[in-house]
Amino acid sequence: MLELRDITKRFGNVLANDGVSIKVRPGTIHAIVGENGAGKSTAMRIAYGFYTADGGDILVDGEVRRISTPHDAIALGVGMVHQHFMLVEPMTVAENIVLGAETGGVASLDLGKAADEIRALSDEFKLSVDPRATVESLSVGQQQRVELLKALYRRARLLILDEPTAVLTPPEVEEFFAILRRMREQGKTVVIITHKLSEVLAISDDVTVMRDGRVVGRVETSRTNAAELARLMVGRDVLLRVEKTDAAGDGAAVLGVKDLTVTARDGKRRLDGVSFEVRAGEIVGIAGVEGNGQTELIETLAGLTATGHTASGEVEFEGRAITRLNSRARRELGVAHIPEDRHRRGLLLDFDLAENSILGDHYRKPAVSGFGNVFLNDRGIRARALQVINDFDVRPPDPDLPARSLSGGNQQKLIIGREFEINPKLLLVSQPTRGVDIGAIEFIHRKLVALRDAGCAVLLVSAELEEVTALADRLLIMREGSVVGEVDPKRATVEEIGLLMTGGK
């Protein structure tokens, strides 16, 4: 169905694809795996016409094709769903799907007919999407289905999906995989770019493994396992579990939360009477279906209450009330924050790595110098950036690169390194490994455990149940803005935790 033959692509001095050759059989689900920056997305964006290769050929249906733009790819039946959705939120599902594929002029545009066609496609693949709904009213999982419909509406026979499960909850992942299997049964071909090996083994027929811009392995999924794929991806054996000793358990309370309530401007409570504490030298995990108050909890504790939201209750840090302190004052006390949305809360994408490495500390040494600390210290900023880059293996290791030029996993490592650099007493961390490859996940997990062992109190939110149960010393369950239970992550089963998350009995 699709073949890339000896594809080469450079971005300046970076060789992103080095003689990449990939074959995708028709009517299959083909996984492409590799570390962040391995060249997976670049290769598939070339196949979709988003980038133009410096060398090599693209074959569709066995024939060499010239694909210079996405329009060329779409005309050949190739569609792509990007990791960050390309939807206009105030517009309806039908308007988003038709956008860019309109026929005729404004006067002849028949949205009603388009909506009927979209509804028929939705029914055919059991996507359950209402064409009249506005995109902003849909969950993340439903928005992803809109992106799938957009490609199907354009008669795509082959769909390229870039990290499609990065923002989905476990139940949404299961529903999504059921959709992909139905597509395969109806003759569609799917390429899935991912780093989640459990999902690769569950959904794909074939796997291509990439490392450092090259293809290093091609295997049938039924003939491989997670350990072999991880070894091919990273070039060494990878520990597929978290290694840590039991927490000391006798540390003093660093964070105390008492009856914390957050009310949105619409009057709905996002947090409802939340109370707990986190002690020095322990990781307290928060599990729950996304959208049940975890975001509001972490951001409120970091001093980032959303505009229009009101908060009540008490937050204490080492026995001192900090409820009314802003985020800067909390940071100066030793509160670090790794946000769930690295683009919205963690980085300034057009700033370089050196500038991003001092965000939140830009007014303190070594970032500033001179009388009154009013001058930026370029040498100090660069030294700090290089420290973070080296300690956390940020690639490419160039402090002058803009943050947007990094892969998602390397952006994440830059943020984590910056927050660790302040030697926090309390770390608030949300979705630490979202969109991060297996080698970087192992690295980040080791760093979190080492920080705990150094006496830091860690509050961890993760949508990955396997991750939060492996890292946490104590596990709190949140539902509808409240803490509904606490379990021992070493003893509680996934079923028990899942029932608490969903309100089952």
C-alpha positions in Angstrom: 0.0 0.0 0.0 2.8 2.4 1.0 6.5 2.2 0.7 9.2 4.7 1.6 12.5 3.8 -0.2 15.8 5.2 1.1 14.3 8.5 2.4 16.7 11.2 3.6 15.8 14.4 5.3 17.9 17.1 7.0 16.9 20.1 9.2 20.0 22.3 9.2 22.7 20.2 10.7 20.3 17.6 12.1 19.9 14.4 9.9 16.4 13.4 10.8 16.0 10.5 8.3 19.0 8.6 7.1 18.1 6.2 4.3 14.8 5.2 5.8 12.9 2.4 4.0 9.5 1.2 5.3 6.9 -1.1 3.7 3.3 -1.1 4.8 1.1 -4.0 3.7 -2.5 -3.2 2.6 -5.3 -4.1 5.1 -3.0 -4.1 8.1 -2.2 -2.0 11.2 1.5 -1.1 11.0 3.2 0.4 14.1 6.3 2.6 13.8 8.1 2.8 17.2 11.2 4.6 18.4 12.5 7.0 20.9 11.6 10.7 20.8 13.6 12.2 17.9 14.2 8.9 16.2 12.6 10.3 13.0 9.2 8.4 13.1 7.0 11.5 12.6 9.3 13.0 10.1 9.2 10.0 7.8 5.4 9.8 8.0 5.0 13.6 7.4 7.1 13.1 4.3 4.7 10.4 3.2 1.8 12.8 3.8 3.5 15.7 1.9 3.9 17.8 5.1 7.7 17.8 4.5 9.6 17.1 1.2 12.4 14.6 1.3 15.9 15.5 0.3 16.3 12.1 -1.3 14.5 8.8 -1.8 11.2 7.7 -3.3 7.6 7.3 -2.1 5.5 4.5 -3.6 1.7 4.2 -3.2 0.1 1.0 -4.6 3.5 0.0 -6.0 4.1 3.1 -8.1 6.5 5.9 -7.4 4.5 9.1 -6.6 5.4 12.7 -6.3 3.9 13.9 -3.0 4.8 17.5 -2.4 1.8 18.7 -0.4 -0.9 17.1 1.7 -3.3 17.6 -1.2 -1.2 15.2 -3.3 -1.4 12.6 -0.5 -5.1 13.0 0.0 -5.7 12.6 -3.8 -3.9 9.2 -3.5 -6.0 8.1 -0.5 -3.5 8.9 2.3 -4.7 10.8 5.3 -3.0 11.8 8.6 -4.1 12.6 12.1 -1.5 14.7 13.9 -0.6 14.4 17.6 -2.0 17.9 18.2 -5.4 18.1 16.7 -6.0 20.6 13.9 -9.6 21.6 14.7 -11.4 25.0 15.0 -13.1 24.7 18.4 -16.1 27.1 18.0 -17.1 25.5 14.7 -19.3 22.4 14.4 -18.0 18.9 13.6 -19.5 19.1 10.1 -17.9 22.5 9.5 -14.5 21.3 10.6 -14.7 18.2 8.4 -15.7 20.1 5.3 -13.2 22.8 5.9 -10.6 22.6 3.1 -12.7 20.1 1.1 -15.6 22.4 0.1 -17.1 21.9 -3.3 -18.5 24.9 -5.3 -18.8 28.4 -4.0 -20.3 29.8 -0.8 -23.8 29.8 -2.2 -23.7 26.2 -3.2 -22.1 24.8 0.0 -24.6 22.3 1.4 -23.7 21.6 5.0 -26.9 19.6 5.5 -25.8 17.1 2.9 -22.3 17.0 4.2 -23.7 16.4 7.8 -25.7 13.4 6.4 -22.6 11.9 4.8 -20.6 12.4 8.0 -23.3 10.8 10.0 -23.3 7.8 7.7 -19.6 7.5 8.0 -19.8 7.8 11.8 -22.4 5.0 11.9 -20.4 2.8 9.5 -17.4 2.8 11.7 -19.4 3.2 15.0 -17.7 6.5 15.9 -20.7 8.0 17.6 -20.0 11.6 16.6 -22.8 14.2 16.2 -22.1 16.4 13.1 -24.0 19.3 14.6 -22.0 19.5 17.9 -19.4 22.2 18.4 -15.8 20.8 18.7 -15.3 22.7 22.0 -18.1 20.8 23.6 -16.5 17.4 22.8 -14.1 15.4 25.0 -10.5 14.8 23.8 -11.5 11.3 22.7 -14.4 12.5 20.6 -12.2 15.2 19.0 -9.9 12.5 17.9 -12.8 10.7 16.2 -13.6 14.0 14.4 -10.0 13.9 13.0 -10.6 10.3 11.9 -13.8 11.3 10.2 -12.0 14.2 8.5 -9.7 11.7 6.8 -12.5 9.2 6.0 -14.6 12.0 4.5 -11.7 12.7 2.1 -11.8 9.0 1.0 -8.6 8.0 2.8 -7.6 4.4 2.3 -4.5 4.7 4.4 -4.5 6.6 7.7 -1.4 7.7 9.5 -2.0 8.3 13.2 0.7 10.2 15.2 0.7 9.3 18.9 -3.1 8.7 18.8 -3.5 7.5 22.4 -1.3 10.2 24.1 -4.3 12.1 25.4 -6.8 9.3 25.8 -8.0 7.6 29.0 -7.7 3.8 29.3 -11.4 3.3 28.4 -11.1 5.6 25.4 -8.0 3.7 24.2 -10.0 0.4 24.2 -12.8 2.1 22.3 -10.3 3.6 19.8 -8.6 0.3 19.2 -12.0 -1.3 18.5 -12.5 1.4 15.8 -9.1 0.7 14.3 -9.9 -3.0 14.1 -13.2 -2.3 12.4 -11.3 -0.1 9.9 -8.9 -3.0 9.2 -11.8 -5.4 8.7 -13.3 -3.0 6.1 -10.0 -2.9 4.1 -8.4 0.2 5.5 -4.7 0.4 6.1 -3.5 2.1 9.3 0.0 3.3 10.3 0.3 4.1 14.0 3.3 6.1 15.3 3.7 5.4 19.0 6.1 4.6 21.9 3.7 2.5 24.0 4.8 -1.0 23.6 1.8 -2.6 25.3 -0.4 -0.9 22.7 1.9 -1.9 19.8 1.6 -5.6 20.9 -2.2 -5.3 21.3 -3.2 -3.6 18.1 -0.6 -4.0 15.3 0.2 -6.6 12.7 3.7 -5.4 11.8 6.3 -3.2 13.6 9.1 -1.0 12.2 11.6 0.2 14.8 13.6 3.4 14.3 16.6 4.7 16.2 18.7 7.9 15.4 16.9 8.5 12.1 17.4 4.9 10.8 15.3 1.8 10.6 16.9 -0.8 12.9 14.3 -3.5 12.9 11.2 -4.9 11.1 9.2 -7.7 12.8 5.8 -9.3 12.7 4.1 -8.4 16.0 3.2 -12.0 16.7 6.9 -12.9 16.7 8.2 -10.3 19.1 7.8 -9.0 22.7 8.1 -5.8 24.7 11.7 -6.5 25.8 13.0 -7.1 22.3 11.2 -4.0 20.9 12.6 -1.9 23.8 16.1 -3.2 23.1 15.8 -2.3 19.4 14.5 1.2 20.2 17.1 2.2 22.8 20.0 0.1 21.8 20.3 -1.6 25.2 18.3 -3.6 27.6 15.6 -1.4 29.2 14.1 -2.0 32.7 10.3 -2.3 32.1 9.4 -1.7 35.7 10.1 0.9 38.4 12.8 -0.1 40.9 12.4 1.6 44.3 12.6 0.8 47.9 9.8 1.5 50.4 9.4 5.1 51.5 10.9 5.8 54.9 7.4 6.8 56.0 8.5 9.0 59.0 9.0 12.3 57.2 7.3 15.5 58.4 4.3 16.7 56.5 5.5 19.1 53.8 2.1 19.7 52.1 -1.2 19.9 54.0 -4.5 20.4 52.2 -7.6 21.0 54.2 -11.1 21.1 52.7 -9.9 22.6 49.4 -12.8 23.7 47.1 -12.5 25.3 43.7 -15.6 26.7 42.0 -15.7 27.6 38.3 -17.4 30.7 37.0 -20.4 28.5 35.9 -20.9 27.7 39.6 -19.8 24.1 39.3 -17.3 22.7 41.8 -14.2 21.5 40.2 -12.8 20.5 43.6 -15.1 19.6 46.5 -13.7 19.5 50.0 -10.3 17.8 49.2 -8.1 17.0 52.2 -4.8 15.1 52.4 -1.1 15.5 53.2 2.2 14.6 51.6 5.2 13.9 53.7 8.9 14.4 53.0 10.4 11.4 51.3 7.2 9.9 49.8 5.3 10.0 46.5 1.6 10.4 46.8 -0.2 9.4 43.6 -3.5 10.7 42.3 -5.5 8.3 40.1 -8.8 9.0 38.4 -10.4 9.4 35.0 -9.1 12.7 33.5 -11.4 15.7 34.0 -12.3 14.8 37.6 -10.4 17.6 39.3 -6.8 16.6 39.0 -5.8 19.5 36.8 -7.5 22.0 39.1 -5.9 20.4 42.1 -2.3 20.6 40.8 -2.7 24.1 39.4 -4.3 25.5 42.5 -1.6 24.0 44.7 1.0 25.7 42.4 -0.8 29.0 42.8 -2.3 29.1 39.3 -6.1 29.2 40.0 -7.8 29.7 36.6 -9.4 33.1 35.8 -13.0 33.2 37.0 -12.4 30.3 39.5 -12.7 30.8 43.2 -10.9 28.7 45.8 -11.5 28.2 49.5 -10.0 25.9 52.2 -6.4 25.8 53.5 -3.1 24.9 51.9 -0.1 24.6 54.2 3.6 24.2 53.4 5.8 22.9 56.2 3.1 24.0 58.6 2.8 27.5 57.2 -0.4 28.7 55.5 0.3 29.5 51.8 -3.3 29.7 50.6 -3.0 33.3 49.6 0.6 33.2 48.2 1.0 33.5 44.4 3.0 31.0 42.3 6.2 33.0 42.5 6.1 33.1 46.3 5.4 29.4 46.5 8.3 28.7 44.2 10.7 30.7 46.4 9.7 28.4 49.3 10.7 25.4 47.3 7.5 24.3 45.4 8.3 23.1 41.8 5.6 22.4 39.2 5.7 20.1 36.2 2.5 20.9 34.3 0.3 18.5 32.3 0.3 20.7 29.2 3.9 21.5 28.4 3.0 23.9 25.6 0.4 26.0 27.5 2.0 26.0 31.0 5.6 24.7 30.6 7.4 26.4 27.7 7.6 29.5 25.5 8.0 27.6 22.2 9.6 30.4 20.3 12.2 31.0 23.0 15.4 29.1 22.9 16.3 26.3 25.3 18.6 28.6 27.4 15.7 31.1 27.9 13.3 28.3 28.7 15.7 26.9 31.3 15.3 29.9 33.5 11.5 30.4 33.4 10.3 31.0 36.9 13.8 31.9 38.1 14.6 34.6 35.5 14.9 37.2 38.2 17.3 35.3 40.4 21.0 34.3 40.1 22.6 32.9 38.0 20.1 34.3 35.5 20.8 37.9 36.5 23.7 39.9 37.7 24.7 43.5 38.6 23.6 45.9 41.3 20.0 45.1 42.1 20.0 42.0 39.8 18.6 44.0 36.9 20.8 42.6 34.1 20.4 39.2 32.4 23.6 37.2 32.8 24.0 35.4 29.4 26.9 33.3 30.7 25.0 32.2 33.8 21.9 31.4 31.7 23.8 29.4 29.2 25.7 27.5 32.0 22.4 26.6 33.7 20.9 25.5 30.4 23.9 23.2 29.6 23.6 21.7 33.1 19.9 20.9 32.5 20.6 19.6 29.0 23.5 17.4 30.1 21.9 16.1 33.3 18.6 15.2 31.6 19.9 14.2 28.2 17.9 16.8 26.2 18.5 16.2 22.4 19.7 18.0 20.3 22.0 19.4 23.1 22.0 22.9 21.7 20.9 25.7 24.0 20.3 28.1 21.1 17.6 26.0 19.5 14.0 27.2 19.8 11.9 24.9 22.1 9.4 24.1 19.4 12.2 22.4 17.4 12.4 19.6 20.0 10.4 16.5 20.1 7.7 16.3 22.8 9.8 14.0 24.9 12.8 16.2 24.8 10.6 19.2 25.6 9.4 17.3 28.7 12.9 16.5 29.8 13.8 20.2 29.6 10.9 21.1 31.8 11.7 18.4 34.3 15.3 19.3 34.4 14.5 23.0 35.0 12.2 22.1 37.9 14.7 19.7 39.5 17.4 22.3 39.3 15.8 24.4 42.0 16.2 21.5 44.5 12.5 21.5 45.5 11.1 20.5 48.8 7.7 19.8 47.2 7.3 18.7 43.6 3.8 18.9 41.9 4.0 16.8 38.8 1.2 16.0 36.3 1.5 13.5 33.4 5.3 13.3 33.6 5.7 10.9 30.8 2.9 11.9 28.4 4.2 11.5 24.8 7.6 10.3 26.1 9.4 7.3 24.7 10.3 4.2 26.7 14.0 5.1 27.3 13.0 8.6 28.6 10.2 7.1 30.7 12.8 4.9 32.5 15.0 7.9 33.0 12.2 10.2 34.3 11.0 7.5 36.7 14.5 7.0 38.1 14.8 10.8 38.6 11.5 11.0 40.5 12.4 8.1 42.8 15.9 9.7 43.4 14.2 13.0 44.3 11.9 11.2 46.8 14.9 9.4 48.3 16.6 12.8 48.7 13.7 13.8 51.0 11.5 15.7 48.6 7.7 15.4 48.9 6.1 14.4 45.5 2.5 14.7 44.5 2.0 12.8 41.2 -1.0 12.8 38.8 -0.9 10.4 35.9 -3.6 9.1 33.6 -1.3 6.0 33.2 -2.6 3.7 35.9 0.4 1.4 35.6 2.7 4.4 36.1 1.0 5.9 39.1 0.7 2.6 40.9 4.4 1.7 40.2 5.7 5.1 41.5 3.3 5.9 44.3 3.9 5.0 48.0 0.3 5.9 48.7 -2.5 6.3 46.1 -5.5 8.6 46.4 -8.5 8.1 44.0 -10.4 11.2 42.7 -13.9 11.3 41.2 -16.0 14.3 40.5 -13.6 16.7 42.3 -13.4 14.7 45.5 -11.0 12.2 47.0 -13.1 9.0 47.2 -10.5 6.6 48.6 -7.0 5.8 49.5 -5.3 2.4 48.6 -2.0 0.8 49.0 -0.7 0.6 45.4 1.3 -2.5 46.1 -1.8 -4.5 47.2 -4.8 -2.9 45.4 -5.8 -4.5 42.1 -6.5 -2.6 38.9 -10.2 -3.7 39.2 -10.5 -2.2 42.7 -8.9 1.1 41.6 -11.0 1.2 38.5 -14.2 0.7 40.4 -13.3 3.6 42.8 -12.4 5.8 39.7 -15.8 5.2 38.0 -18.1 4.9 41.0 -18.8 1.2 40.6 -19.5 -1.1 43.4 
